[in-house]
């Protein structure tokens, strides 16, 4: 048994002594290791959890993020793809951390597979239209690919989605960022810059009053 295996085994035993089931104990150890940037430990422990429950989308999503954080994007993509094949059961896909579309798209970008990344982002927004960060990421990708008309359409859809779903603080920050990127895309096309609505101006004032720039 390696030193890493021994450390994980000891931590798992401690959690099980408190009544945690084996797979969940491995998941907990792996999840905490990722938060501590200990990716080898995270990947090992999460892989052990998945070996017990290979169809647990939450475990697969966490392993995918650990792989992505350690720049193993190909392996990360496979984990996120597995989550999608399981229909994201058990995941709260409205949350960025638990949204496999978002993380898969980002990894595909890093791998230079831009057509696939664009397709995944679009599929994600079709299925999770309240994921504001997805609109921002897709729009930025389209801008980098000089698809300014499409970027404008994506940003405008993102603003509409934000208004529809009444975003809280994080969503409001992303909505503001979407508007700023929309302005840049419109300028590339020779259009007038986007004119915020009174409600959007009010949200900007609120963000500034909360110390969010």
N, CA and C atoms as a LAMMPS dump frame, in Angstrom:
ITEM: TIMESTEP
0
ITEM: NUMBER OF ATOMS
639
ITEM: BOX BOUNDS ff ff ff
-5.0000000000000000e+02 5.0000000000000000e+02
-5.0000000000000000e+02 5.0000000000000000e+02
-5.0000000000000000e+02 5.0000000000000000e+02
ITEM: ATOMS id mol type element x y z
1 1 1 N 0.851 -1.2 0
2 1 2 C 0 0 0
3 1 3 C 0.887 1.25 0
4 2 1 N 0.599 2.173 -0.919
5 2 2 C 1.384 3.401 -0.995
6 2 3 C 1.026 4.338 0.148
7 3 1 N 1.837 5.377 0.312
8 3 2 C 1.563 6.349 1.369
9 3 3 C 0.216 7.038 1.128
10 4 1 N -0.066 7.386 -0.13
11 4 2 C -1.338 8.03 -0.453
12 4 3 C -2.507 7.111 -0.125
13 5 1 N -2.415 5.855 -0.508
14 5 2 C -3.489 4.904 -0.235
15 5 3 C -3.713 4.745 1.259
16 6 1 N -2.616 4.718 2.021
17 6 2 C -2.723 4.562 3.48
18 6 3 C -3.399 5.781 4.106
19 7 1 N -3.049 6.971 3.64
20 7 2 C -3.649 8.191 4.183
21 7 3 C -5.147 8.21 3.915
22 8 1 N -5.521 7.89 2.667
23 8 2 C -6.946 7.89 2.309
24 8 3 C -7.683 6.827 3.099
25 9 1 N -7.105 5.643 3.216
26 9 2 C -7.76 4.558 3.958
27 9 3 C -8.011 4.959 5.403
28 10 1 N -7.038 5.622 6.024
29 10 2 C -7.196 6.042 7.421
30 10 3 C -8.321 7.073 7.543
31 11 1 N -8.373 8.028 6.622
32 11 2 C -9.422 9.044 6.682
33 11 3 C -10.794 8.435 6.419
34 12 1 N -10.844 7.462 5.527
35 12 2 C -12.114 6.784 5.25
36 12 3 C -12.592 6.019 6.481
37 13 1 N -11.677 5.337 7.147
38 13 2 C -12.06 4.601 8.362
39 13 3 C -12.612 5.549 9.417
40 14 1 N -12.008 6.71 9.552
41 14 2 C -12.486 7.692 10.535
42 14 3 C -13.903 8.115 10.217
43 15 1 N -14.178 8.379 8.944
44 15 2 C -15.526 8.807 8.558
45 15 3 C -16.536 7.674 8.744
46 16 1 N -16.127 6.446 8.429
47 16 2 C -17.04 5.312 8.59
48 16 3 C -17.342 5.052 10.058
49 17 1 N -16.381 5.345 10.928
50 17 2 C -16.627 5.155 12.359
51 17 3 C -17.701 6.114 12.863
52 18 1 N -17.936 7.184 12.088
53 18 2 C -18.993 8.144 12.446
54 18 3 C -20.298 7.825 11.741
55 19 1 N -20.351 6.662 11.064
56 19 2 C -21.597 6.225 10.435
57 19 3 C -21.717 6.522 8.958
58 20 1 N -20.67 7.047 8.344
59 20 2 C -20.713 7.349 6.903
60 20 3 C -20.479 6.066 6.118
61 21 1 N -21.255 5.852 5.057
62 21 2 C -21.087 4.674 4.222
63 21 3 C -19.78 4.758 3.433
64 22 1 N -19.283 3.599 2.998
65 22 2 C -17.955 3.523 2.392
66 22 3 C -17.804 4.453 1.181
67 23 1 N -18.718 4.366 0.225
68 23 2 C -18.598 5.191 -0.984
69 23 3 C -18.649 6.675 -0.646
70 24 1 N -19.565 7.034 0.24
71 24 2 C -19.683 8.441 0.634
72 24 3 C -18.448 8.91 1.388
73 25 1 N -17.822 7.999 2.126
74 25 2 C -16.6 8.357 2.847
75 25 3 C -15.478 8.663 1.853
76 26 1 N -15.337 7.825 0.836
77 26 2 C -14.335 8.107 -0.208
78 26 3 C -14.644 9.429 -0.911
79 27 1 N -15.931 9.648 -1.202
80 27 2 C -16.314 10.896 -1.87
81 27 3 C -15.953 12.101 -1.009
82 28 1 N -16.254 12.02 0.273
83 28 2 C -15.969 13.138 1.181
84 28 3 C -14.473 13.427 1.245
85 29 1 N -13.68 12.375 1.351
86 29 2 C -12.222 12.554 1.401
87 29 3 C -11.729 13.189 0.103
88 30 1 N -12.233 12.705 -1.022
89 30 2 C -11.812 13.232 -2.309
90 30 3 C -12.245 14.659 -2.537
91 31 1 N -13.476 14.953 -2.15
92 31 2 C -13.995 16.313 -2.334
93 31 3 C -13.18 17.31 -1.509
94 32 1 N -12.91 16.966 -0.262
95 32 2 C -12.12 17.861 0.594
96 32 3 C -10.697 18.011 0.08
97 33 1 N -10.135 16.938 -0.463
98 33 2 C -8.785 17.018 -1.017
99 33 3 C -8.738 17.97 -2.208
100 34 1 N -9.782 17.942 -3.033
101 34 2 C -9.807 18.866 -4.173
102 34 3 C -9.866 20.308 -3.707
103 35 1 N -10.647 20.567 -2.68
104 35 2 C -10.729 21.926 -2.146
105 35 3 C -9.385 22.381 -1.59
106 36 1 N -8.566 21.419 -1.159
107 36 2 C -7.223 21.733 -0.649
108 36 3 C -6.17 21.681 -1.752
109 37 1 N -6.607 21.561 -3.012
110 37 2 C -5.703 21.503 -4.178
111 37 3 C -4.791 20.28 -4.166
112 38 1 N -5.195 19.241 -3.448
113 38 2 C -4.426 17.994 -3.45
114 38 3 C -5.076 17.069 -4.48
115 39 1 N -4.761 17.3 -5.748
116 39 2 C -5.473 16.607 -6.816
117 39 3 C -5.171 15.115 -6.922
118 40 1 N -3.936 14.655 -6.709
119 40 2 C -3.718 13.196 -6.731
120 40 3 C -4.572 12.469 -5.687
121 41 1 N -4.639 13.038 -4.505
122 41 2 C -5.463 12.43 -3.45
123 41 3 C -6.934 12.483 -3.828
124 42 1 N -7.37 13.616 -4.358
125 42 2 C -8.774 13.772 -4.748
126 42 3 C -9.143 12.753 -5.822
127 43 1 N -8.305 12.653 -6.841
128 43 2 C -8.592 11.74 -7.949
129 43 3 C -8.617 10.294 -7.471
130 44 1 N -7.674 9.936 -6.601
131 44 2 C -7.646 8.563 -6.092
132 44 3 C -8.911 8.252 -5.285
133 45 1 N -9.254 9.119 -4.34
134 45 2 C -10.4 8.852 -3.464
135 45 3 C -11.718 8.865 -4.242
136 46 1 N -11.871 9.817 -5.139
137 46 2 C -13.112 9.887 -5.915
138 46 3 C -13.233 8.688 -6.856
139 47 1 N -12.111 8.23 -7.389
140 47 2 C -12.143 7.041 -8.248
141 47 3 C -12.581 5.81 -7.455
142 48 1 N -12.148 5.731 -6.199
143 48 2 C -12.577 4.615 -5.334
144 48 3 C -14.088 4.676 -5.083
145 49 1 N -14.605 5.887 -4.886
146 49 2 C -16.057 6.041 -4.685
147 49 3 C -16.817 5.589 -5.925
148 50 1 N -16.307 5.966 -7.109
149 50 2 C -16.981 5.616 -8.358
150 50 3 C -16.886 4.113 -8.629
151 51 1 N -15.796 3.492 -8.2
152 51 2 C -15.686 2.039 -8.358
153 51 3 C -16.793 1.313 -7.618
154 52 1 N -17.263 1.906 -6.526
155 52 2 C -18.36 1.31 -5.747
156 52 3 C -19.7 1.639 -6.371
157 53 1 N -19.863 2.907 -6.795
158 53 2 C -21.124 3.34 -7.413
159 53 3 C -20.814 4.035 -8.744
160 54 1 N -20.601 3.256 -9.806
161 54 2 C -20.174 3.834 -11.087
162 54 3 C -21.224 4.707 -11.769
163 55 1 N -22.46 4.66 -11.306
164 55 2 C -23.505 5.471 -11.936
165 55 3 C -23.949 6.624 -11.035
166 56 1 N -23.072 7.067 -10.181
167 56 2 C -23.363 8.212 -9.325
168 56 3 C -22.834 9.475 -10.007
169 57 1 N -23.746 10.272 -10.541
170 57 2 C -23.346 11.453 -11.31
171 57 3 C -22.619 12.487 -10.444
172 58 1 N -22.992 12.575 -9.175
173 58 2 C -22.327 13.534 -8.293
174 58 3 C -20.852 13.175 -8.123
175 59 1 N -20.555 11.882 -7.958
176 59 2 C -19.178 11.438 -7.84
177 59 3 C -18.416 11.722 -9.139
178 60 1 N -19.043 11.415 -10.266
179 60 2 C -18.401 11.617 -11.565
180 60 3 C -18.125 13.092 -11.833
181 61 1 N -19.07 13.949 -11.465
182 61 2 C -18.875 15.385 -11.658
183 61 3 C -17.683 15.882 -10.835
184 62 1 N -17.612 15.436 -9.584
185 62 2 C -16.506 15.856 -8.72
186 62 3 C -15.164 15.367 -9.268
187 63 1 N -15.14 14.133 -9.765
188 63 2 C -13.896 13.616 -10.341
189 63 3 C -13.529 14.403 -11.596
190 64 1 N -14.527 14.743 -12.405
191 64 2 C -14.256 15.529 -13.604
192 64 3 C -13.635 16.867 -13.279
193 65 1 N -14.127 17.524 -12.256
194 65 2 C -13.567 18.82 -11.87
195 65 3 C -12.145 18.645 -11.336
196 66 1 N -11.913 17.58 -10.582
197 66 2 C -10.553 17.322 -10.088
198 66 3 C -9.584 17.108 -11.252
199 67 1 N -10.022 16.343 -12.254
200 67 2 C -9.176 16.152 -13.438
201 67 3 C -8.954 17.485 -14.153
202 68 1 N -10.007 18.276 -14.304
203 68 2 C -9.878 19.565 -14.987
204 68 3 C -8.925 20.485 -14.233
205 69 1 N -9.056 20.51 -12.907
206 69 2 C -8.187 21.366 -12.095
207 69 3 C -6.723 20.949 -12.204
208 70 1 N -6.484 19.676 -12.497
209 70 2 C -5.107 19.186 -12.628
210 70 3 C -4.678 19.121 -14.101
211 71 1 N -5.454 19.799 -14.972
212 71 2 C -5.131 19.914 -16.406
213 71 3 C -5.163 18.581 -17.148
214 72 1 N -5.929 17.64 -16.635
215 72 2 C -6.153 16.388 -17.359
216 72 3 C -7.52 16.493 -18.034
217 73 1 N -7.579 17.369 -19.04
218 73 2 C -8.876 17.735 -19.61
219 73 3 C -9.558 16.597 -20.357
220 74 1 N -8.786 15.738 -20.991
221 74 2 C -9.389 14.614 -21.7
222 74 3 C -10.151 13.695 -20.763
223 75 1 N -9.541 13.382 -19.623
224 75 2 C -10.213 12.532 -18.627
225 75 3 C -11.41 13.264 -18.028
226 76 1 N -11.268 14.574 -17.839
227 76 2 C -12.377 15.355 -17.295
228 76 3 C -13.584 15.301 -18.224
229 77 1 N -13.338 15.449 -19.519
230 77 2 C -14.433 15.415 -20.501
231 77 3 C -15.186 14.1 -20.417
232 78 1 N -14.462 13.004 -20.272
233 78 2 C -15.127 11.7 -20.182
234 78 3 C -16.01 11.61 -18.938
235 79 1 N -15.559 12.173 -17.829
236 79 2 C -16.383 12.175 -16.608
237 79 3 C -17.654 12.989 -16.821
238 80 1 N -17.516 14.172 -17.411
239 80 2 C -18.69 15.017 -17.629
240 80 3 C -19.638 14.368 -18.638
241 81 1 N -19.072 13.708 -19.642
242 81 2 C -19.911 13.023 -20.62
243 81 3 C -20.71 11.899 -19.936
244 82 1 N -20.056 11.227 -18.996
245 82 2 C -20.751 10.166 -18.258
246 82 3 C -21.902 10.738 -17.436
247 83 1 N -21.701 11.934 -16.856
248 83 2 C -22.783 12.592 -16.116
249 83 3 C -23.98 12.838 -17.019
250 84 1 N -23.712 13.305 -18.235
251 84 2 C -24.799 13.588 -19.169
252 84 3 C -25.515 12.305 -19.587
253 85 1 N -24.751 11.227 -19.753
254 85 2 C -25.38 9.959 -20.122
255 85 3 C -26.284 9.449 -19.011
256 86 1 N -26.001 9.883 -17.782
257 86 2 C -26.838 9.523 -16.63
258 86 3 C -27.94 10.56 -16.391
259 87 1 N -28.093 11.486 -17.35
260 87 2 C -29.113 12.547 -17.281
261 87 3 C -28.942 13.42 -16.049
262 88 1 N -27.694 13.538 -15.585
263 88 2 C -27.338 14.425 -14.46
264 88 3 C -28.136 14.111 -13.197
265 89 1 N -28.518 12.853 -13.029
266 89 2 C -29.3 12.483 -11.844
267 89 3 C -28.533 12.796 -10.564
268 90 1 N -29.192 13.501 -9.648
269 90 2 C -28.572 13.845 -8.372
270 90 3 C -27.792 15.136 -8.4
271 91 1 N -27.678 15.763 -9.57
272 91 2 C -26.943 17.02 -9.682
273 91 3 C -27.905 18.199 -9.708
274 92 1 N -27.507 19.293 -9.076
275 92 2 C -28.258 20.548 -9.167
276 92 3 C -27.578 21.359 -10.261
277 93 1 N -28.012 21.144 -11.5
278 93 2 C -27.278 21.677 -12.65
279 93 3 C -27.368 23.199 -12.756
280 94 1 N -28.268 23.81 -11.995
281 94 2 C -28.317 25.27 -11.988
282 94 3 C -27.079 25.87 -11.313
283 95 1 N -26.417 25.069 -10.479
284 95 2 C -25.202 25.511 -9.811
285 95 3 C -24.002 25.257 -10.717
286 96 1 N -23.094 26.221 -10.785
287 96 2 C -21.953 26.089 -11.694
288 96 3 C -21.15 24.833 -11.406
289 97 1 N -20.891 24.547 -10.137
290 97 2 C -20.037 23.404 -9.8
291 97 3 C -20.652 22.081 -10.229
292 98 1 N -21.975 22.012 -10.277
293 98 2 C -22.64 20.756 -10.601
294 98 3 C -23.193 20.75 -12.026
295 99 1 N -22.711 21.645 -12.879
296 99 2 C -23.191 21.725 -14.253
297 99 3 C -22.146 21.113 -15.193
298 100 1 N -22.352 19.854 -15.638
299 100 2 C -21.342 19.205 -16.48
300 100 3 C -21.186 19.855 -17.848
301 101 1 N -22.268 20.463 -18.369
302 101 2 C -22.151 21.129 -19.673
303 101 3 C -21.102 22.237 -19.616
304 102 1 N -21.186 23.051 -18.591
305 102 2 C -20.294 24.2 -18.458
306 102 3 C -18.84 23.753 -18.364
307 103 1 N -18.574 22.788 -17.482
308 103 2 C -17.195 22.35 -17.273
309 103 3 C -16.669 21.558 -18.468
310 104 1 N -17.54 20.783 -19.105
311 104 2 C -17.105 20.052 -20.288
312 104 3 C -16.74 21.024 -21.408
313 105 1 N -17.564 22.048 -21.604
314 105 2 C -17.278 23.033 -22.632
315 105 3 C -15.935 23.705 -22.404
316 106 1 N -15.679 24.061 -21.166
317 106 2 C -14.416 24.731 -20.827
318 106 3 C -13.23 23.817 -21.132
319 107 1 N -13.343 22.531 -20.745
320 107 2 C -12.257 21.584 -21.009
321 107 3 C -12.047 21.391 -22.51
322 108 1 N -13.139 21.317 -23.261
323 108 2 C -13.015 21.164 -24.711
324 108 3 C -12.336 22.384 -25.324
325 109 1 N -12.627 23.559 -24.8
326 109 2 C -11.921 24.759 -25.267
327 109 3 C -10.422 24.605 -25.033
328 110 1 N -10.056 24.184 -23.835
329 110 2 C -8.635 24.036 -23.505
330 110 3 C -7.956 23 -24.393
331 111 1 N -8.736 22.025 -24.856
332 111 2 C -8.195 20.991 -25.747
333 111 3 C -8.187 21.446 -27.206
334 112 1 N -8.698 22.643 -27.461
335 112 2 C -8.754 23.153 -28.826
336 112 3 C -9.896 22.593 -29.651
337 113 1 N -10.831 21.911 -29.012
338 113 2 C -11.979 21.306 -29.716
339 113 3 C -13.152 22.284 -29.651
340 114 1 N -13.016 23.381 -30.398
341 114 2 C -13.928 24.513 -30.232
342 114 3 C -15.331 24.244 -30.766
343 115 1 N -15.442 23.5 -31.847
344 115 2 C -16.778 23.17 -32.366
345 115 3 C -17.556 22.365 -31.327
346 116 1 N -16.886 21.391 -30.718
347 116 2 C -17.538 20.578 -29.693
348 116 3 C -17.895 21.425 -28.478
349 117 1 N -16.997 22.324 -28.097
350 117 2 C -17.265 23.187 -26.944
351 117 3 C -18.509 24.026 -27.193
352 118 1 N -18.574 24.62 -28.365
353 118 2 C -19.739 25.452 -28.693
354 118 3 C -21.024 24.634 -28.64
355 119 1 N -20.978 23.43 -29.191
356 119 2 C -22.163 22.567 -29.195
357 119 3 C -22.594 22.226 -27.767
358 120 1 N -21.619 21.917 -26.91
359 120 2 C -21.937 21.541 -25.524
360 120 3 C -22.535 22.73 -24.767
361 121 1 N -21.959 23.924 -24.939
362 121 2 C -22.513 25.103 -24.276
363 121 3 C -23.96 25.333 -24.712
364 122 1 N -24.204 25.208 -26.009
365 122 2 C -25.566 25.438 -26.519
366 122 3 C -26.543 24.405 -25.958
367 123 1 N -26.11 23.162 -25.923
368 123 2 C -26.966 22.113 -25.361
369 123 3 C -27.25 22.392 -23.889
370 124 1 N -26.209 22.841 -23.175
371 124 2 C -26.393 23.145 -21.756
372 124 3 C -27.39 24.258 -21.541
373 125 1 N -27.319 25.304 -22.346
374 125 2 C -28.248 26.429 -22.176
375 125 3 C -29.659 26.047 -22.579
376 126 1 N -29.774 25.13 -23.523
377 126 2 C -31.107 24.638 -23.897
378 126 3 C -31.757 23.904 -22.728
379 127 1 N -30.944 23.144 -22.006
380 127 2 C -31.469 22.344 -20.897
381 127 3 C -31.482 23.086 -19.57
382 128 1 N -30.587 24.082 -19.416
383 128 2 C -30.51 24.84 -18.161
384 128 3 C -30.46 26.335 -18.511
385 129 1 N -31.58 26.912 -18.926
386 129 2 C -31.578 28.308 -19.393
387 129 3 C -31.328 29.334 -18.295
388 130 1 N -31.3 28.897 -17.048
389 130 2 C -31.03 29.828 -15.952
390 130 3 C -29.549 29.894 -15.598
391 131 1 N -28.7 29.174 -16.364
392 131 2 C -27.269 29.152 -16.045
393 131 3 C -26.589 30.335 -16.726
394 132 1 N -26.577 31.458 -16.027
395 132 2 C -26.107 32.717 -16.612
396 132 3 C -24.653 32.636 -17.065
397 133 1 N -23.825 31.935 -16.3
398 133 2 C -22.409 31.838 -16.649
399 133 3 C -22.229 31.152 -18.005
400 134 1 N -23.154 30.255 -18.331
401 134 2 C -23.08 29.574 -19.611
402 134 3 C -23.242 30.53 -20.781
403 135 1 N -24.155 31.496 -20.651
404 135 2 C -24.328 32.501 -21.707
405 135 3 C -23.039 33.303 -21.882
406 136 1 N -22.44 33.668 -20.776
407 136 2 C -21.212 34.462 -20.828
408 136 3 C -20.089 33.673 -21.496
409 137 1 N -19.92 32.415 -21.1
410 137 2 C -18.826 31.612 -21.645
411 137 3 C -19.021 31.348 -23.14
412 138 1 N -20.26 31.009 -23.544
413 138 2 C -20.527 30.761 -24.955
414 138 3 C -20.307 32.026 -25.772
415 139 1 N -20.799 33.156 -25.27
416 139 2 C -20.616 34.407 -25.992
417 139 3 C -19.148 34.746 -26.177
418 140 1 N -18.346 34.532 -25.141
419 140 2 C -16.908 34.816 -25.232
420 140 3 C -16.232 33.909 -26.252
421 141 1 N -16.646 32.638 -26.277
422 141 2 C -16.087 31.72 -27.267
423 141 3 C -16.432 32.177 -28.678
424 142 1 N -17.682 32.583 -28.892
425 142 2 C -18.097 33.049 -30.212
426 142 3 C -17.334 34.303 -30.623
427 143 1 N -17.106 35.201 -29.665
428 143 2 C -16.321 36.398 -29.979
429 143 3 C -14.899 36.025 -30.39
430 144 1 N -14.294 35.096 -29.669
431 144 2 C -12.93 34.667 -30.012
432 144 3 C -12.892 34.044 -31.411
433 145 1 N -14.01 33.46 -31.821
434 145 2 C -14.074 32.849 -33.154
435 145 3 C -14.596 33.834 -34.201
436 146 1 N -14.707 35.108 -33.798
437 146 2 C -15.143 36.203 -34.682
438 146 3 C -16.578 36.019 -35.177
439 147 1 N -17.389 35.301 -34.389
440 147 2 C -18.807 35.131 -34.726
441 147 3 C -19.607 36.164 -33.93
442 148 1 N -19.424 37.424 -34.292
443 148 2 C -19.967 38.501 -33.47
444 148 3 C -21.495 38.559 -33.502
445 149 1 N -22.103 38.273 -34.661
446 149 2 C -23.572 38.257 -34.734
447 149 3 C -24.14 37.217 -33.768
448 150 1 N -23.542 36.034 -33.774
449 150 2 C -24.026 34.97 -32.897
450 150 3 C -23.76 35.317 -31.438
451 151 1 N -22.627 35.942 -31.166
452 151 2 C -22.325 36.343 -29.792
453 151 3 C -23.356 37.338 -29.278
454 152 1 N -23.709 38.31 -30.113
455 152 2 C -24.722 39.299 -29.717
456 152 3 C -26.033 38.595 -29.375
457 153 1 N -26.437 37.636 -30.203
458 153 2 C -27.686 36.914 -29.965
459 153 3 C -27.644 36.146 -28.646
460 154 1 N -26.482 35.53 -28.365
461 154 2 C -26.34 34.763 -27.121
462 154 3 C -26.404 35.69 -25.916
463 155 1 N -25.692 36.809 -25.972
464 155 2 C -25.705 37.749 -24.848
465 155 3 C -27.106 38.306 -24.611
466 156 1 N -27.806 38.634 -25.69
467 156 2 C -29.162 39.169 -25.536
468 156 3 C -30.097 38.12 -24.932
469 157 1 N -29.916 36.86 -25.339
470 157 2 C -30.705 35.782 -24.733
471 157 3 C -30.37 35.639 -23.25
472 158 1 N -29.087 35.816 -22.92
473 158 2 C -28.677 35.722 -21.517
474 158 3 C -29.305 36.805 -20.67
475 159 1 N -29.369 38.013 -21.199
476 159 2 C -30.019 39.106 -20.458
477 159 3 C -31.484 38.797 -20.246
478 160 1 N -32.135 38.291 -21.295
479 160 2 C -33.548 37.928 -21.155
480 160 3 C -33.761 36.834 -20.138
481 161 1 N -32.852 35.861 -20.114
482 161 2 C -32.964 34.767 -19.148
483 161 3 C -32.759 35.271 -17.734
484 162 1 N -31.793 36.179 -17.55
485 162 2 C -31.549 36.742 -16.217
486 162 3 C -32.792 37.471 -15.715
487 163 1 N -33.406 38.229 -16.593
488 163 2 C -34.615 38.956 -16.193
489 163 3 C -35.73 37.984 -15.829
490 164 1 N -35.859 36.917 -16.598
491 164 2 C -36.938 35.955 -16.382
492 164 3 C -36.776 35.208 -15.06
493 165 1 N -35.54 34.859 -14.727
494 165 2 C -35.304 34.028 -13.547
495 165 3 C -34.949 34.829 -12.296
496 166 1 N -35 36.167 -12.386
497 166 2 C -34.782 37.03 -11.217
498 166 3 C -33.536 36.612 -10.448
499 167 1 N -32.352 36.759 -11.061
500 167 2 C -31.131 36.247 -10.44
501 167 3 C -30.789 36.931 -9.135
502 168 1 N -30.107 36.177 -8.3
503 168 2 C -29.602 36.73 -7.048
504 168 3 C -28.232 37.342 -7.307
505 169 1 N -27.436 37.547 -6.276
506 169 2 C -26.212 38.35 -6.406
507 169 3 C -25.282 37.858 -7.508
508 170 1 N -24.951 36.562 -7.523
509 170 2 C -23.999 36.074 -8.515
510 170 3 C -24.551 36.252 -9.916
511 171 1 N -25.82 35.896 -10.106
512 171 2 C -26.43 36.049 -11.414
513 171 3 C -26.422 37.488 -11.877
514 172 1 N -26.627 38.415 -10.947
515 172 2 C -26.633 39.838 -11.308
516 172 3 C -25.241 40.283 -11.747
517 173 1 N -24.206 39.771 -11.088
518 173 2 C -22.842 40.106 -11.481
519 173 3 C -22.58 39.595 -12.896
520 174 1 N -22.977 38.342 -13.148
521 174 2 C -22.763 37.773 -14.475
522 174 3 C -23.567 38.541 -15.514
523 175 1 N -24.799 38.942 -15.164
524 175 2 C -25.616 39.696 -16.112
525 175 3 C -24.915 40.992 -16.502
526 176 1 N -24.309 41.659 -15.527
527 176 2 C -23.573 42.882 -15.833
528 176 3 C -22.413 42.581 -16.77
529 177 1 N -21.699 41.473 -16.511
530 177 2 C -20.587 41.092 -17.379
531 177 3 C -21.081 40.753 -18.786
532 178 1 N -22.247 40.115 -18.87
533 178 2 C -22.827 39.822 -20.177
534 178 3 C -23.076 41.116 -20.941
535 179 1 N -23.616 42.118 -20.255
536 179 2 C -23.896 43.386 -20.931
537 179 3 C -22.617 44.037 -21.436
538 180 1 N -21.549 43.988 -20.645
539 180 2 C -20.283 44.588 -21.058
540 180 3 C -19.724 43.879 -22.29
541 181 1 N -19.812 42.54 -22.304
542 181 2 C -19.344 41.799 -23.467
543 181 3 C -20.237 42.046 -24.672
544 182 1 N -21.531 42.209 -24.428
545 182 2 C -22.449 42.526 -25.511
546 182 3 C -22.058 43.84 -26.172
547 183 1 N -21.695 44.816 -25.374
548 183 2 C -21.257 46.095 -25.928
549 183 3 C -20.05 45.912 -26.856
550 184 1 N -19.09 45.102 -26.409
551 184 2 C -17.895 44.898 -27.23
552 184 3 C -18.238 44.211 -28.548
553 185 1 N -19.117 43.206 -28.483
554 185 2 C -19.506 42.494 -29.704
555 185 3 C -20.266 43.412 -30.655
556 186 1 N -21.15 44.252 -30.102
557 186 2 C -21.912 45.176 -30.947
558 186 3 C -20.993 46.199 -31.613
559 187 1 N -19.971 46.644 -30.898
560 187 2 C -19.028 47.6 -31.49
561 187 3 C -18.278 46.978 -32.662
562 188 1 N -17.948 45.689 -32.548
563 188 2 C -17.264 45.011 -33.649
564 188 3 C -18.129 44.997 -34.911
565 189 1 N -19.438 45.007 -34.725
566 189 2 C -20.367 44.983 -35.855
567 189 3 C -20.785 46.38 -36.295
568 190 1 N -20.276 47.408 -35.603
569 190 2 C -20.625 48.771 -35.956
570 190 3 C -21.978 49.212 -35.438
571 191 1 N -22.523 48.453 -34.454
572 191 2 C -23.82 48.8 -33.885
573 191 3 C -23.639 49.781 -32.733
574 192 1 N -24.755 50.389 -32.35
575 192 2 C -24.74 51.197 -31.138
576 192 3 C -24.552 50.279 -29.938
577 193 1 N -23.962 50.801 -28.888
578 193 2 C -23.786 49.99 -27.687
579 193 3 C -25.13 49.755 -27.024
580 194 1 N -25.164 48.7 -26.231
581 194 2 C -26.412 48.294 -25.581
582 194 3 C -26.844 49.329 -24.558
583 195 1 N -28.117 49.68 -24.578
584 195 2 C -28.663 50.657 -23.627
585 195 3 C -29.358 49.912 -22.488
586 196 1 N -28.805 49.949 -21.279
587 196 2 C -29.431 49.24 -20.157
588 196 3 C -30.824 49.782 -19.855
589 197 1 N -31.69 48.89 -19.421
590 197 2 C -33.027 49.304 -19.007
591 197 3 C -32.927 49.966 -17.629
592 198 1 N -33.954 50.701 -17.207
593 198 2 C -33.937 51.282 -15.862
594 198 3 C -33.701 50.236 -14.771
595 199 1 N -34.287 49.047 -14.96
596 199 2 C -34.101 47.979 -13.964
597 199 3 C -32.638 47.542 -13.906
598 200 1 N -31.991 47.424 -15.065
599 200 2 C -30.586 47.03 -15.099
600 200 3 C -29.702 48.104 -14.466
601 201 1 N -30.031 49.362 -14.709
602 201 2 C -29.283 50.442 -14.07
603 201 3 C -29.439 50.377 -12.555
604 202 1 N -30.649 50.042 -12.102
605 202 2 C -30.886 49.923 -10.657
606 202 3 C -30.037 48.806 -10.072
607 203 1 N -29.936 47.677 -10.794
608 203 2 C -29.121 46.558 -10.31
609 203 3 C -27.648 46.955 -10.236
610 204 1 N -27.187 47.729 -11.211
611 204 2 C -25.799 48.199 -11.17
612 204 3 C -25.54 49.04 -9.928
613 205 1 N -26.497 49.907 -9.607
614 205 2 C -26.355 50.747 -8.415
615 205 3 C -26.318 49.871 -7.168
616 206 1 N -27.181 48.838 -7.132
617 206 2 C -27.199 47.927 -5.978
618 206 3 C -25.85 47.223 -5.834
619 207 1 N -25.297 46.75 -6.961
620 207 2 C -24.012 46.06 -6.897
621 207 3 C -22.919 46.973 -6.378
622 208 1 N -22.929 48.214 -6.834
623 208 2 C -21.918 49.154 -6.37
624 208 3 C -22.087 49.444 -4.88
625 209 1 N -23.345 49.537 -4.424
626 209 2 C -23.593 49.811 -3.009
627 209 3 C -23.174 48.638 -2.135
628 210 1 N -23.18 47.411 -2.737
629 210 2 C -22.75 46.211 -1.999
630 210 3 C -21.245 46.009 -2.097
631 211 1 N -20.562 46.939 -2.77
632 211 2 C -19.116 46.834 -2.887
633 211 3 C -18.65 45.918 -3.975
634 212 1 N -19.55 45.562 -4.925
635 212 2 C -19.203 44.659 -6.027
636 212 3 C -18.951 45.517 -7.256
637 213 1 N -17.744 45.502 -7.772
638 213 2 C -17.396 46.326 -8.921
639 213 3 C -17.361 45.485 -10.188
